[in-house]
């Protein structure tokens, strides 16, 4: 018997939908808050991918990273609120800057969307515009 295991590409849009479904499940069935974060690299900053790799290596096993494009990444941080997620990201970006000083500081922006038991529809169509509308530089 020949069994094939299909794995999704890291850029497969189904992974992003699965991420949103997981946030909804945690909120509506388990009462846990999660935060979806949109990270943005500015002006073609070549260090953006390095910053994302650093953040990804520091996240918990339950957190998820989805790389949309070279300059846009979506994170799902579970069991935190928006304030905690912002604090974690600011700390990790600061650590990156301290550990890897460069002539040019990496330019990273992010927007957040908190998903909780009181959040209505959790969908890519609803959340992505909120994440990338006007990301704040950090």
N, CA, C and O atoms as a DFTB+ gen file, in Angstrom:
552 C
 N C O
     1  1       0.836      -1.176       0.000
     2  2       0.000       0.000       0.000
     3  2       0.883       1.243       0.000
     4  3       1.779       1.380       0.833
     5  1       0.626       2.124      -0.922
     6  2       1.431       3.322      -1.080
     7  2       0.719       4.499      -0.425
     8  3      -0.355       4.906      -0.870
     9  1       1.318       5.046       0.634
    10  2       0.725       6.165       1.350
    11  2       1.526       7.418       1.060
    12  3       2.745       7.445       1.230
    13  1       0.831       8.453       0.619
    14  2       1.487       9.728       0.372
    15  2       1.073      10.713       1.440
    16  3      -0.107      10.859       1.760
    17  1       2.056      11.374       1.975
    18  2       1.784      12.418       2.948
    19  2       1.896      13.741       2.215
    20  3       2.938      14.061       1.642
    21  1       0.813      14.509       2.238
    22  2       0.836      15.813       1.593
    23  2       1.165      16.871       2.631
    24  3       0.533      16.953       3.684
    25  1       2.148      17.661       2.317
    26  2       2.485      18.769       3.199
    27  2       2.213      20.061       2.448
    28  3       2.438      20.158       1.242
    29  1       1.732      21.036       3.173
    30  2       1.434      22.329       2.570
    31  2       2.694      23.169       2.493
    32  3       3.556      23.120       3.370
    33  1       2.774      23.920       1.451
    34  2       3.856      24.888       1.292
    35  2       3.749      25.935       2.403
    36  3       2.648      26.244       2.857
    37  1       4.887      26.481       2.841
    38  2       4.823      27.529       3.860
    39  2       4.030      28.749       3.403
    40  3       3.603      29.553       4.233
    41  1       3.827      28.898       2.093
    42  2       3.099      30.052       1.561
    43  2       1.686      29.683       1.098
    44  3       1.011      30.501       0.473
    45  1       1.238      28.480       1.395
    46  2      -0.089      28.028       0.982
    47  2      -1.154      28.824       1.732
    48  3      -1.136      28.856       2.963
    49  1      -2.083      29.467       1.020
    50  2      -3.114      30.280       1.683
    51  2      -3.989      29.477       2.653
    52  3      -4.597      30.049       3.558
    53  1      -4.051      28.171       2.468
    54  2      -4.831      27.355       3.414
    55  2      -4.236      27.417       4.812
    56  3      -4.964      27.307       5.799
    57  1      -2.931      27.589       4.909
    58  2      -2.299      27.720       6.222
    59  2      -2.787      28.968       6.945
    60  3      -2.975      28.949       8.161
    61  1      -2.990      30.042       6.207
    62  2      -3.489      31.273       6.807
    63  2      -4.923      31.081       7.302
    64  3      -5.266      31.521       8.400
    65  1      -5.756      30.426       6.498
    66  2      -7.133      30.141       6.934
    67  2      -7.138      29.233       8.159
    68  3      -7.940      29.429       9.072
    69  1      -6.251      28.242       8.187
    70  2      -6.147      27.357       9.356
    71  2      -5.756      28.150      10.603
    72  3      -6.244      27.876      11.699
    73  1      -4.880      29.123      10.428
    74  2      -4.457      29.976      11.540
    75  2      -5.662      30.735      12.101
    76  3      -5.844      30.794      13.317
    77  1      -6.476      31.308      11.231
    78  2      -7.662      32.045      11.671
    79  2      -8.668      31.105      12.342
    80  3      -9.274      31.453      13.355
    81  1      -8.838      29.911      11.766
    82  2      -9.750      28.922      12.364
    83  2      -9.285      28.530      13.759
    84  3     -10.101      28.343      14.662
    85  1      -7.986      28.409      13.932
    86  2      -7.444      28.048      15.254
    87  2      -7.707      29.154      16.269
    88  3      -8.082      28.879      17.409
    89  1      -7.514      30.397      15.860
    90  2      -7.785      31.531      16.752
    91  2      -9.259      31.529      17.157
    92  3      -9.584      31.751      18.323
    93  1     -10.147      31.278      16.198
    94  2     -11.583      31.240      16.496
    95  2     -11.912      30.093      17.437
    96  3     -12.688      30.267      18.377
    97  1     -11.338      28.933      17.201
    98  2     -11.577      27.768      18.056
    99  2     -11.122      28.038      19.492
   100  3     -11.860      27.767      20.440
   101  1      -9.917      28.566      19.651
   102  2      -9.411      28.871      20.988
   103  2     -10.312      29.874      21.708
   104  3     -10.539      29.759      22.912
   105  1     -10.815      30.841      20.978
   106  2     -11.649      31.879      21.589
   107  2     -13.045      31.368      21.920
   108  3     -13.516      31.518      23.047
   109  1     -13.697      30.772      20.946
   110  2     -15.107      30.432      21.103
   111  2     -15.352      29.139      21.875
   112  3     -16.359      29.013      22.572
   113  1     -14.442      28.183      21.755
   114  2     -14.653      26.908      22.452
   115  2     -13.890      26.798      23.766
   116  3     -14.283      26.039      24.652
   117  1     -12.797      27.556      23.894
   118  2     -11.968      27.436      25.092
   119  2     -11.851      28.742      25.884
   120  3     -11.258      28.765      26.963
   121  1     -12.417      29.825      25.348
   122  2     -12.396      31.101      26.058
   123  2     -11.023      31.757      26.131
   124  3     -10.806      32.628      26.974
   125  1     -10.096      31.360      25.269
   126  2      -8.742      31.930      25.286
   127  2      -8.607      33.054      24.265
   128  3      -9.110      32.966      23.145
   129  1      -7.929      34.091      24.672
   130  2      -7.632      35.189      23.753
   131  2      -6.350      34.865      22.985
   132  3      -5.427      34.242      23.511
   133  1      -6.322      35.299      21.744
   134  2      -5.137      35.208      20.901
   135  2      -5.012      36.511      20.146
   136  3      -5.964      37.287      20.056
   137  1      -3.846      36.744      19.610
   138  2      -3.636      37.963      18.837
   139  2      -3.009      37.581      17.502
   140  3      -2.009      36.866      17.441
   141  1      -3.627      38.078      16.443
   142  2      -3.069      37.924      15.108
   143  2      -2.273      39.197      14.849
   144  3      -2.783      40.304      15.022
   145  1      -1.027      39.034      14.434
   146  2      -0.120      40.162      14.228
   147  2       0.325      40.182      12.770
   148  3       0.688      39.148      12.209
   149  1       0.295      41.346      12.170
   150  2       0.843      41.527      10.827
   151  2       2.152      42.280      10.926
   152  3       2.175      43.432      11.359
   153  1       3.239      41.644      10.531
   154  2       4.553      42.299      10.514
   155  2       4.834      42.802       9.104
   156  3       4.560      42.108       8.124
   157  1       5.376      44.001       9.005
   158  2       5.678      44.602       7.717
   159  2       7.108      45.111       7.699
   160  3       7.556      45.778       8.631
   161  1       7.814      44.787       6.631
   162  2       9.137      45.356       6.395
   163  2       8.969      46.583       5.511
   164  3       8.159      46.574       4.585
   165  1       9.717      47.621       5.786
   166  2       9.578      48.867       5.045
   167  2      10.740      49.095       4.093
   168  3      11.873      48.696       4.362
   169  1      10.436      49.745       2.974
   170  2      11.456      50.183       2.018
   171  2      12.389      49.064       1.583
   172  3      13.582      49.294       1.386
   173  1      11.855      47.846       1.432
   174  2      12.680      46.735       0.975
   175  2      13.835      46.415       1.903
   176  3      14.879      45.944       1.453
   177  1      13.664      46.663       3.187
   178  2      14.709      46.436       4.184
   179  2      15.214      44.994       4.093
   180  3      14.446      44.064       4.336
   181  1      16.482      44.791       3.748
   182  2      17.011      43.433       3.597
   183  2      17.115      42.667       4.922
   184  3      17.254      41.444       4.913
   185  1      17.049      43.361       6.048
   186  2      17.154      42.666       7.339
   187  2      15.804      42.172       7.849
   188  3      15.750      41.465       8.855
   189  1      14.704      42.535       7.169
   190  2      13.378      42.149       7.645
   191  2      13.260      40.632       7.819
   192  3      12.756      40.165       8.840
   193  1      13.714      39.874       6.847
   194  2      13.610      38.416       6.945
   195  2      14.429      37.879       8.120
   196  3      14.028      36.905       8.758
   197  1      15.564      38.501       8.408
   198  2      16.369      38.101       9.563
   199  2      15.628      38.387      10.865
   200  3      15.663      37.584      11.797
   201  1      14.960      39.529      10.922
   202  2      14.177      39.879      12.113
   203  2      13.054      38.864      12.300
   204  3      12.810      38.405      13.416
   205  1      12.374      38.513      11.218
   206  2      11.289      37.525      11.289
   207  2      11.833      36.172      11.750
   208  3      11.218      35.512      12.588
   209  1      12.974      35.756      11.215
   210  2      13.583      34.488      11.651
   211  2      13.891      34.530      13.146
   212  3      13.668      33.549      13.854
   213  1      14.401      35.658      13.625
   214  2      14.716      35.801      15.047
   215  2      13.448      35.711      15.886
   216  3      13.416      35.002      16.892
   217  1      12.409      36.421      15.481
   218  2      11.144      36.385      16.218
   219  2      10.592      34.965      16.219
   220  3      10.169      34.460      17.259
   221  1      10.596      34.325      15.056
   222  2      10.069      32.957      14.951
   223  2      10.820      32.000      15.877
   224  3      10.204      31.129      16.492
   225  1      12.124      32.150      15.982
   226  2      12.911      31.259      16.841
   227  2      12.621      31.476      18.325
   228  3      12.844      30.584      19.144
   229  1      12.125      32.661      18.664
   230  2      11.866      32.992      20.070
   231  2      10.426      32.705      20.500
   232  3      10.125      32.727      21.694
   233  1       9.542      32.437      19.552
   234  2       8.138      32.206      19.891
   235  2       7.928      30.833      20.516
   236  3       8.769      29.941      20.405
   237  1       6.799      30.692      21.165
   238  2       6.439      29.415      21.777
   239  2       5.995      28.429      20.699
   240  3       5.667      28.824      19.580
   241  1       5.990      27.157      21.046
   242  2       5.609      26.101      20.117
   243  2       4.172      26.300      19.628
   244  3       3.868      25.986      18.477
   245  1       3.288      26.815      20.479
   246  2       1.885      26.999      20.111
   247  2       1.636      28.204      19.214
   248  3       0.542      28.346      18.666
   249  1       2.618      29.065      19.056
   250  2       2.466      30.233      18.202
   251  2       2.760      29.830      16.753
   252  3       3.468      28.855      16.503
   253  1       2.208      30.594      15.802
   254  2       2.301      30.224      14.395
   255  2       2.795      31.400      13.566
   256  3       2.474      32.555      13.846
   257  1       3.583      31.087      12.538
   258  2       4.101      32.111      11.619
   259  2       3.675      31.743      10.205
   260  3       3.823      30.596       9.785
   261  1       3.148      32.716       9.474
   262  2       2.786      32.528       8.073
   263  2       3.425      33.642       7.262
   264  3       3.147      34.819       7.488
   265  1       4.274      33.274       6.326
   266  2       4.970      34.257       5.492
   267  2       4.153      34.491       4.226
   268  3       4.090      33.642       3.336
   269  1       3.534      35.658       4.172
   270  2       2.692      35.999       3.014
   271  2       3.554      36.385       1.809
   272  3       3.427      35.816       0.725
   273  1       4.421      37.355       2.025
   274  2       5.307      37.853       0.979
   275  2       6.661      38.133       1.625
   276  3       6.861      37.888       2.815
   277  1       7.560      38.638       0.840
   278  2       8.890      38.968       1.366
   279  2       8.822      40.046       2.460
   280  3       9.645      40.062       3.375
   281  1       7.833      40.944       2.354
   282  2       7.735      42.067       3.281
   283  2       6.528      42.009       4.210
   284  3       6.262      42.965       4.938
   285  1       5.792      40.888       4.192
   286  2       4.607      40.768       5.055
   287  2       4.513      39.370       5.642
   288  3       4.606      38.361       4.943
   289  1       4.324      39.354       6.969
   290  2       4.254      38.100       7.713
   291  2       3.097      38.208       8.703
   292  3       2.843      39.274       9.265
   293  1       2.404      37.093       8.908
   294  2       1.316      37.050       9.885
   295  2       1.704      36.074      10.986
   296  3       2.153      34.961      10.713
   297  1       1.527      36.504      12.235
   298  2       1.797      35.658      13.398
   299  2       0.488      35.418      14.138
   300  3      -0.400      36.270      14.138
   301  1       0.377      34.257      14.766
   302  2      -0.708      34.003      15.706
   303  2      -0.061      33.738      17.053
   304  3       0.635      32.738      17.232
   305  1      -0.293      34.641      18.002
   306  2       0.220      34.489      19.360
   307  2      -0.961      34.076      20.242
   308  3      -1.920      34.830      20.408
   309  1      -0.877      32.879      20.796
   310  2      -2.004      32.328      21.544
   311  2      -1.915      32.659      23.027
   312  3      -0.833      32.866      23.576
   313  1      -3.070      32.703      23.651
   314  2      -3.210      32.906      25.093
   315  2      -2.561      34.206      25.574
   316  3      -1.937      34.248      26.634
   317  1      -2.723      35.273      24.766
   318  2      -2.263      36.617      25.142
   319  2      -3.298      37.619      24.667
   320  3      -4.139      37.306      23.825
   321  1      -3.233      38.835      25.215
   322  2      -4.078      39.911      24.703
   323  2      -3.209      40.836      23.845
   324  3      -2.002      40.624      23.726
   325  1      -3.822      41.856      23.253
   326  2      -3.089      42.742      22.333
   327  2      -1.941      43.471      23.024
   328  3      -0.869      43.637      22.442
   329  1      -2.163      43.903      24.257
   330  2      -1.107      44.604      24.993
   331  2       0.090      43.687      25.234
   332  3       1.236      44.102      25.057
   333  1      -0.170      42.450      25.634
   334  2       0.915      41.491      25.871
   335  2       1.647      41.166      24.564
   336  3       2.876      41.086      24.542
   337  1       0.899      40.981      23.490
   338  2       1.517      40.669      22.193
   339  2       2.416      41.813      21.739
   340  3       3.523      41.578      21.254
   341  1       1.947      43.047      21.893
   342  2       2.753      44.210      21.522
   343  2       4.033      44.264      22.353
   344  3       5.109      44.544      21.825
   345  1       3.917      44.003      23.628
   346  2       5.078      44.003      24.514
   347  2       6.089      42.935      24.097
   348  3       7.291      43.200      24.058
   349  1       5.611      41.742      23.787
   350  2       6.499      40.648      23.357
   351  2       7.230      41.036      22.078
   352  3       8.444      40.858      21.981
   353  1       6.501      41.564      21.096
   354  2       7.131      41.927      19.831
   355  2       8.130      43.068      19.991
   356  3       9.209      43.027      19.400
   357  1       7.793      44.069      20.771
   358  2       8.737      45.163      21.001
   359  2      10.001      44.651      21.685
   360  3      11.108      45.069      21.346
   361  1       9.834      43.750      22.642
   362  2      10.996      43.175      23.329
   363  2      11.867      42.383      22.349
   364  3      13.090      42.527      22.354
   365  1      11.242      41.546      21.509
   366  2      12.017      40.718      20.573
   367  2      12.715      41.566      19.515
   368  3      13.858      41.284      19.157
   369  1      12.051      42.586      19.015
   370  2      12.689      43.472      18.037
   371  2      13.851      44.217      18.694
   372  3      14.899      44.397      18.074
   373  1      13.675      44.650      19.937
   374  2      14.754      45.303      20.682
   375  2      15.930      44.369      20.915
   376  3      17.085      44.771      20.775
   377  1      15.635      43.112      21.275
   378  2      16.707      42.117      21.467
   379  2      17.477      41.900      20.173
   380  3      18.704      41.803      20.183
   381  1      16.750      41.822      19.050
   382  2      17.411      41.637      17.764
   383  2      18.374      42.796      17.504
   384  3      19.518      42.584      17.101
   385  1      17.911      43.997      17.734
   386  2      18.752      45.178      17.490
   387  2      19.998      45.171      18.374
   388  3      21.073      45.574      17.932
   389  1      19.858      44.715      19.618
   390  2      21.007      44.656      20.529
   391  2      21.983      43.552      20.136
   392  3      23.197      43.753      20.177
   393  1      21.463      42.399      19.758
   394  2      22.320      41.256      19.436
   395  2      22.990      41.378      18.086
   396  3      24.086      40.855      17.886
   397  1      22.338      42.070      17.148
   398  2      22.855      42.172      15.782
   399  2      22.899      43.629      15.342
   400  3      22.169      44.024      14.433
   401  1      23.758      44.439      15.986
   402  2      23.823      45.850      15.588
   403  2      24.324      45.978      14.150
   404  3      25.241      45.273      13.730
   405  1      23.719      46.868      13.428
   406  2      24.064      47.087      12.023
   407  2      24.182      48.581      11.767
   408  3      23.805      49.408      12.597
   409  1      24.710      48.898      10.609
   410  2      24.771      50.310      10.226
   411  2      23.378      50.894      10.081
   412  3      23.144      52.051      10.432
   413  1      22.444      50.089       9.560
   414  2      21.063      50.573       9.436
   415  2      20.170      49.730      10.333
   416  3      20.223      48.501      10.306
   417  1      19.363      50.397      11.116
   418  2      18.430      49.735      12.013
   419  2      17.317      49.077      11.201
   420  3      16.798      49.699      10.275
   421  1      16.937      47.843      11.518
   422  2      15.834      47.238      10.771
   423  2      14.541      48.028      11.005
   424  3      14.242      48.448      12.123
   425  1      13.809      48.211       9.951
   426  2      12.553      48.945      10.024
   427  2      11.405      47.947       9.957
   428  3      11.149      47.350       8.911
   429  1      10.716      47.772      11.085
   430  2       9.640      46.791      11.179
   431  2       8.396      47.490      11.709
   432  3       8.457      48.242      12.682
   433  1       7.280      47.235      11.063
   434  2       6.008      47.750      11.542
   435  2       5.092      46.590      11.853
   436  3       5.249      45.499      11.305
   437  1       4.139      46.823      12.728
   438  2       3.154      45.770      12.951
   439  2       1.813      46.317      13.391
   440  3       1.707      47.378      14.007
   441  1       0.800      45.552      13.050
   442  2      -0.562      45.829      13.471
   443  2      -1.091      44.585      14.162
   444  3      -0.625      43.479      13.887
   445  1      -2.057      44.750      15.054
   446  2      -2.586      43.612      15.809
   447  2      -4.107      43.546      15.705
   448  3      -4.782      44.551      15.480
   449  1      -4.620      42.338      15.874
   450  2      -6.059      42.089      15.927
   451  2      -6.282      41.039      17.003
   452  3      -5.854      39.894      16.861
   453  1      -6.952      41.431      18.077
   454  2      -7.195      40.509      19.186
   455  2      -8.449      39.684      18.923
   456  3      -9.487      40.221      18.537
   457  1      -8.344      38.393      19.131
   458  2      -9.463      37.469      18.959
   459  2      -9.803      36.905      20.332
   460  3      -8.963      36.300      20.997
   461  1     -11.045      37.115      20.743
   462  2     -11.493      36.614      22.039
   463  2     -12.884      36.028      21.930
   464  3     -13.471      35.993      20.848
   465  1     -13.409      35.568      23.052
   466  2     -14.740      34.968      23.053
   467  2     -15.829      35.907      22.531
   468  3     -16.856      35.450      22.027
   469  1     -15.605      37.218      22.652
   470  2     -16.600      38.186      22.224
   471  2     -16.389      38.673      20.783
   472  3     -17.154      39.501      20.288
   473  1     -15.354      38.159      20.115
   474  2     -15.069      38.547      18.737
   475  2     -16.060      37.843      17.816
   476  3     -16.338      36.655      17.975
   477  1     -16.574      38.575      16.877
   478  2     -17.498      37.986      15.903
   479  2     -16.749      37.091      14.934
   480  3     -15.945      36.251      15.337
   481  1     -17.019      37.278      13.672
   482  2     -16.415      36.466      12.618
   483  2     -14.884      36.607      12.633
   484  3     -14.347      37.712      12.711
   485  1     -14.213      35.481      12.558
   486  2     -12.756      35.468      12.463
   487  2     -12.414      34.920      11.087
   488  3     -12.481      33.714      10.847
   489  1     -12.047      35.829      10.186
   490  2     -11.752      35.406       8.818
   491  2     -10.584      36.216       8.272
   492  3     -10.281      37.311       8.746
   493  1      -9.944      35.650       7.271
   494  2      -8.840      36.333       6.604
   495  2      -9.330      37.658       6.039
   496  3      -8.655      38.680       6.162
   497  1     -10.493      37.641       5.427
   498  2     -11.052      38.835       4.791
   499  2     -11.286      39.970       5.794
   500  3     -11.147      41.142       5.445
   501  1     -11.632      39.634       7.010
   502  2     -11.887      40.646       8.029
   503  2     -10.595      41.112       8.707
   504  3     -10.436      42.302       8.982
   505  1      -9.677      40.185       8.977
   506  2      -8.524      40.498       9.810
   507  2      -7.359      41.120       9.037
   508  3      -6.740      42.060       9.535
   509  1      -7.042      40.628       7.842
   510  2      -5.872      41.147       7.122
   511  2      -5.918      42.660       6.886
   512  3      -4.906      43.330       7.095
   513  1      -7.047      43.219       6.461
   514  2      -7.047      44.681       6.285
   515  2      -6.740      45.430       7.583
   516  3      -6.101      46.481       7.555
   517  1      -7.187      44.900       8.702
   518  2      -6.903      45.545       9.988
   519  2      -5.418      45.470      10.329
   520  3      -4.872      46.394      10.931
   521  1      -4.770      44.388       9.952
   522  2      -3.342      44.209      10.276
   523  2      -2.433      45.112       9.460
   524  3      -1.446      45.642       9.971
   525  1      -2.767      45.281       8.210
   526  2      -1.851      45.975       7.299
   527  2      -2.329      47.345       6.843
   528  3      -1.712      47.946       5.964
   529  1      -3.413      47.851       7.420
   530  2      -3.947      49.161       7.016
   531  2      -2.920      50.261       7.265
   532  3      -2.542      50.981       6.341
   533  1      -2.480      50.390       8.484
   534  2      -1.470      51.400       8.835
   535  2      -0.578      50.813       9.920
   536  3      -0.728      51.156      11.093
   537  1       0.353      49.929       9.547
   538  2       1.228      49.356      10.569
   539  2       2.094      50.423      11.206
   540  3       2.623      51.307      10.533
   541  1       2.227      50.320      12.527
   542  2       3.064      51.261      13.279
   543  2       4.528      50.806      13.196
   544  3       4.816      49.620      13.355
   545  1       5.425      51.720      12.953
   546  2       6.846      51.386      12.918
   547  2       7.365      51.204      14.331
   548  3       6.994      51.945      15.241
   549  1       8.231      50.207      14.511
   550  2       8.826      49.913      15.824
   551  2      10.314      49.704      15.677
   552  3      11.002      49.446      16.664
